[in-house]
């Protein structure tokens, strides 16, 4: 799969398959910085850009300081590209622009959402890159070949469900913890400024809040074996969905009874869960027929 040329690596693919390779055509691989395969992404970036144009030839590609700098550049450039790509598409083709007439839609909100996101992402990237660095240096349990483990394809499919269950569980509890009175005002409240969010609010977090809610995706491959391509595709899909849906969907609940604050908390917990298992486990009432479109002029 990987063929060494001097101190650099080139990926050769046959019929666009990551499992087979042949000498000949060089395929340029797109950089997806918020997913797996950071070792392969870094090798591509080194071969085509960093080594020939940026770093001195005497600086080894496997030097930890060089890898850190390179990963910071790749992660931030990729994060901005993916954020603006998905958010812009969602804003123009998915988002209901009539919601912007709602009285709770803030003045210059889209601009403020973008600026908040742009300022937060570099800070979020700092702890994220430390985890990418561990991946690159071989400390994770990511693997390439499906046949490397018994029941290869079955294990691969099972890992998808396991990954979704594991990450959904941790994200639910992290988000629940961020609503604790000791943390909410300091960390999570900035994301709730946007009562009527647009797709551009998808990354408008306090940096620590944003990192904590992405942490389960990075923890999993250090605990369980996971195929790199599966990891990459799930991360891409989750990034796209989080931008399109923005987690906080523009709906309100006709509360049946009880304290409004308690019901609002329950609804927020539900929206941050892919599966309804975790809210039900905590006896949180899952919104049902009472959900209706948010009214606006």
C-alpha positions as CSV (number, residue, x, y, z in Angstrom):
1,X,0.0,0.0,0.0
2,X,2.7,2.4,0.9
3,X,5.9,2.6,-1.1
4,X,8.9,4.5,0.1
5,X,10.8,6.9,-2.1
6,X,13.7,8.3,-0.2
7,X,12.2,9.7,3.0
8,X,8.8,10.3,1.6
9,X,5.8,8.2,1.0
10,X,3.5,7.9,-2.1
11,X,0.2,6.2,-2.2
12,X,-0.4,4.1,-5.3
13,X,-4.0,2.9,-5.9
14,X,-5.6,0.5,-8.4
15,X,-9.2,1.1,-9.4
16,X,-9.4,3.6,-6.5
17,X,-9.1,0.7,-4.0
18,X,-7.2,1.3,-0.7
19,X,-6.5,-2.5,-0.5
20,X,-4.5,-2.9,-3.8
21,X,-1.7,-1.0,-5.3
22,X,0.4,-1.0,-8.4
23,X,3.3,1.0,-9.8
24,X,2.1,3.8,-12.1
25,X,-0.6,6.3,-11.5
26,X,-0.3,8.6,-8.6
27,X,-3.6,9.5,-7.0
28,X,-3.9,12.8,-5.2
29,X,-5.8,12.1,-1.9
30,X,-8.0,14.8,-0.5
31,X,-7.1,16.0,2.9
32,X,-9.7,15.3,5.6
33,X,-8.2,16.7,8.7
34,X,-11.0,15.9,11.1
35,X,-10.8,12.2,10.6
36,X,-8.5,9.2,10.7
37,X,-5.6,8.3,8.4
38,X,-3.6,11.3,9.7
39,X,-0.5,9.3,9.1
40,X,-1.3,8.9,5.4
41,X,-2.5,12.5,5.1
42,X,0.7,13.7,6.6
43,X,2.8,11.6,4.3
44,X,1.0,13.0,1.3
45,X,1.4,16.6,2.5
46,X,5.1,16.0,3.2
47,X,5.8,14.5,-0.2
48,X,3.9,17.1,-2.3
49,X,4.2,20.3,-0.2
50,X,6.1,20.4,3.1
51,X,9.4,18.7,2.1
52,X,9.9,20.3,-1.3
53,X,8.6,23.8,-0.5
54,X,8.5,24.5,3.3
55,X,11.0,22.6,5.5
56,X,14.8,22.3,5.1
57,X,15.9,19.0,3.7
58,X,17.9,18.4,6.9
59,X,14.8,18.3,9.0
60,X,13.6,14.6,9.2
61,X,9.9,14.0,8.4
62,X,9.5,11.8,11.5
63,X,10.7,14.6,13.8
64,X,8.0,15.1,16.4
65,X,8.2,18.9,16.3
66,X,7.9,19.0,12.5
67,X,5.0,16.6,12.7
68,X,3.2,18.8,15.2
69,X,3.6,21.9,13.1
70,X,2.5,20.1,9.9
71,X,-0.6,18.6,11.7
72,X,-1.6,22.1,13.0
73,X,-1.4,23.5,9.5
74,X,-3.3,20.6,7.9
75,X,-6.0,20.5,10.6
76,X,-6.7,24.2,10.6
77,X,-6.8,24.5,6.8
78,X,-8.9,21.4,6.5
79,X,-11.3,22.5,9.2
80,X,-11.9,25.9,7.6
81,X,-12.4,24.3,4.2
82,X,-14.9,21.7,5.4
83,X,-16.7,24.2,7.7
84,X,-17.3,26.7,4.9
85,X,-18.1,24.1,2.3
86,X,-20.7,22.2,4.3
87,X,-22.1,25.3,6.1
88,X,-22.5,27.2,2.8
89,X,-24.2,24.4,1.0
90,X,-26.5,23.8,4.0
91,X,-27.2,27.5,4.3
92,X,-28.3,28.0,0.7
93,X,-29.9,24.6,-0.1
94,X,-31.2,23.2,3.2
95,X,-31.7,26.0,5.7
96,X,-35.1,27.6,5.9
97,X,-34.3,31.3,5.4
98,X,-37.8,32.4,6.7
99,X,-36.5,31.5,10.2
100,X,-34.3,34.6,9.9
101,X,-37.5,36.7,10.4
102,X,-38.0,35.3,13.8
103,X,-37.8,37.9,16.6
104,X,-35.1,35.9,18.4
105,X,-32.8,35.9,15.3
106,X,-30.0,38.2,16.3
107,X,-28.7,41.2,14.4
108,X,-25.8,40.3,12.1
109,X,-26.2,36.7,13.4
110,X,-24.7,34.9,10.5
111,X,-21.6,37.1,10.6
112,X,-21.3,36.6,14.3
113,X,-21.7,32.8,14.0
114,X,-18.9,32.7,11.4
115,X,-16.5,34.9,13.4
116,X,-17.1,32.9,16.5
117,X,-16.4,29.7,14.6
118,X,-13.3,31.0,12.9
119,X,-11.9,32.2,16.2
120,X,-12.6,29.0,18.0
121,X,-11.3,26.4,15.6
122,X,-7.6,27.2,16.0
123,X,-7.9,26.7,19.7
124,X,-9.9,23.5,19.3
125,X,-7.2,22.2,17.0
126,X,-4.5,22.4,19.7
127,X,-5.6,19.5,21.9
128,X,-7.0,17.7,18.8
129,X,-3.6,17.7,17.1
130,X,-2.0,16.2,20.2
131,X,-4.3,13.2,19.6
132,X,-3.6,13.2,15.9
133,X,0.1,13.1,16.8
134,X,-0.4,10.0,18.9
135,X,-2.2,8.4,15.9
136,X,0.7,9.3,13.5
137,X,3.3,7.9,15.9
138,X,1.5,4.6,16.1
139,X,-0.2,4.7,19.6
140,X,-3.7,4.1,18.4
141,X,-5.4,0.8,17.4
142,X,-6.2,1.9,13.8
143,X,-5.5,-0.7,11.1
144,X,-5.5,-0.9,7.3
145,X,-6.2,-4.4,6.1
146,X,-9.6,-6.0,6.7
147,X,-7.9,-9.5,6.9
148,X,-5.6,-8.5,9.7
149,X,-8.1,-9.8,12.3
150,X,-10.3,-12.9,12.6
151,X,-13.8,-12.4,11.1
152,X,-12.4,-9.4,9.3
153,X,-15.5,-8.1,7.5
154,X,-17.9,-9.0,10.3
155,X,-15.6,-7.3,12.7
156,X,-15.4,-4.2,10.5
157,X,-19.2,-3.9,10.3
158,X,-19.6,-4.6,14.0
159,X,-17.1,-1.8,14.7
160,X,-19.3,0.7,12.9
161,X,-22.2,0.0,15.3
162,X,-19.8,-0.1,18.3
163,X,-18.3,3.2,17.3
164,X,-21.7,4.9,17.0
165,X,-22.9,3.4,20.3
166,X,-19.7,4.4,22.1
167,X,-19.5,7.9,20.8
168,X,-23.2,8.6,21.2
169,X,-23.0,7.5,24.8
170,X,-20.0,9.7,25.7
171,X,-21.3,12.7,23.8
172,X,-24.6,12.4,25.7
173,X,-22.9,12.4,29.0
174,X,-20.4,15.1,28.1
175,X,-23.3,17.3,26.9
176,X,-25.3,16.5,30.0
177,X,-22.3,17.5,32.1
178,X,-21.8,20.7,30.3
179,X,-25.3,21.7,31.4
180,X,-24.3,21.4,35.0
181,X,-24.5,24.8,36.8
182,X,-20.7,24.9,37.4
183,X,-19.9,24.5,33.7
184,X,-22.8,25.8,31.7
185,X,-22.2,29.5,32.0
186,X,-18.4,29.2,31.6
187,X,-18.3,26.7,28.7
188,X,-21.6,25.8,27.1
189,X,-23.7,28.9,27.2
190,X,-21.9,30.7,24.3
191,X,-23.2,28.0,22.0
192,X,-26.8,28.7,23.1
193,X,-26.6,32.4,22.2
194,X,-28.0,31.4,18.9
195,X,-31.7,30.7,19.6
196,X,-32.4,30.3,15.9
197,X,-29.1,28.9,14.7
198,X,-28.0,28.7,11.1
199,X,-25.5,26.1,9.8
200,X,-22.7,28.5,10.4
201,X,-23.3,28.1,14.1
202,X,-22.2,24.4,13.9
203,X,-18.7,25.2,15.2
204,X,-19.5,28.3,17.2
205,X,-18.4,26.8,20.5
206,X,-16.2,27.8,23.4
207,X,-13.0,26.0,22.3
208,X,-13.0,23.6,25.3
209,X,-16.7,22.8,24.8
210,X,-16.0,22.0,21.1
211,X,-13.1,19.8,21.9
212,X,-14.9,17.9,24.7
213,X,-17.8,17.1,22.4
214,X,-15.5,15.8,19.7
215,X,-13.3,13.8,22.2
216,X,-15.3,10.5,22.0
217,X,-14.5,10.2,18.3
218,X,-10.8,10.4,19.1
219,X,-10.9,8.2,22.2
220,X,-12.5,5.2,20.4
221,X,-9.5,4.1,18.2
222,X,-7.2,4.2,21.2
223,X,-9.5,1.7,23.0
224,X,-10.8,-0.5,20.3
225,X,-9.5,-1.7,16.9
226,X,-11.0,0.4,14.0
227,X,-10.3,0.4,10.3
228,X,-8.9,3.7,9.1
229,X,-11.3,4.1,6.2
230,X,-14.3,3.4,8.4
231,X,-13.0,6.0,10.9
232,X,-12.5,8.5,8.1
233,X,-15.9,8.1,6.5
234,X,-17.8,8.2,9.8
235,X,-16.0,11.4,10.8
236,X,-16.8,13.0,7.4
237,X,-20.4,12.0,7.8
238,X,-20.7,13.3,11.3
239,X,-19.1,16.6,10.4
240,X,-21.5,17.0,7.5
241,X,-24.5,16.1,9.6
242,X,-23.5,18.3,12.5
243,X,-23.2,21.2,10.1
244,X,-26.5,20.5,8.3
245,X,-28.5,19.7,11.4
246,X,-26.5,21.8,13.8
247,X,-27.8,19.5,16.6
248,X,-30.1,22.3,17.8
249,X,-32.9,21.9,15.4
250,X,-35.3,24.7,14.8
251,X,-38.3,23.2,16.6
252,X,-40.1,23.9,19.9
253,X,-42.1,21.7,22.2
254,X,-45.6,22.2,23.5
255,X,-44.8,21.3,27.1
256,X,-47.3,18.9,28.7
257,X,-46.6,19.8,32.3
258,X,-43.9,20.6,34.9
259,X,-41.1,23.1,35.1
260,X,-40.2,24.7,31.8
261,X,-36.5,24.7,32.6
262,X,-36.5,21.0,33.4
263,X,-38.3,20.2,30.1
264,X,-35.9,22.4,28.1
265,X,-33.0,20.5,29.6
266,X,-34.6,17.2,28.7
267,X,-35.1,18.3,25.2
268,X,-31.6,19.5,24.8
269,X,-30.3,16.1,26.1
270,X,-32.5,14.4,23.5
271,X,-31.3,16.4,20.6
272,X,-27.7,15.6,21.4
273,X,-28.4,11.8,21.3
274,X,-28.3,9.8,18.1
275,X,-30.1,7.0,20.0
276,X,-32.9,7.6,22.5
277,X,-31.6,4.9,24.8
278,X,-29.6,7.3,27.0
279,X,-32.3,9.8,27.6
280,X,-34.8,7.0,28.5
281,X,-32.2,5.4,30.8
282,X,-32.2,8.6,32.8
283,X,-36.0,8.8,32.7
284,X,-35.8,11.9,30.5
285,X,-39.1,12.3,28.6
286,X,-38.4,12.0,24.9
287,X,-40.2,14.6,22.9
288,X,-43.1,13.1,21.0
289,X,-46.3,14.4,19.4
290,X,-45.8,17.7,21.1
291,X,-43.1,18.8,18.7
292,X,-44.2,21.3,16.2
293,X,-42.6,23.8,13.8
294,X,-41.2,26.9,15.5
295,X,-43.5,29.8,14.8
296,X,-42.2,32.9,13.1
297,X,-43.7,36.0,11.5
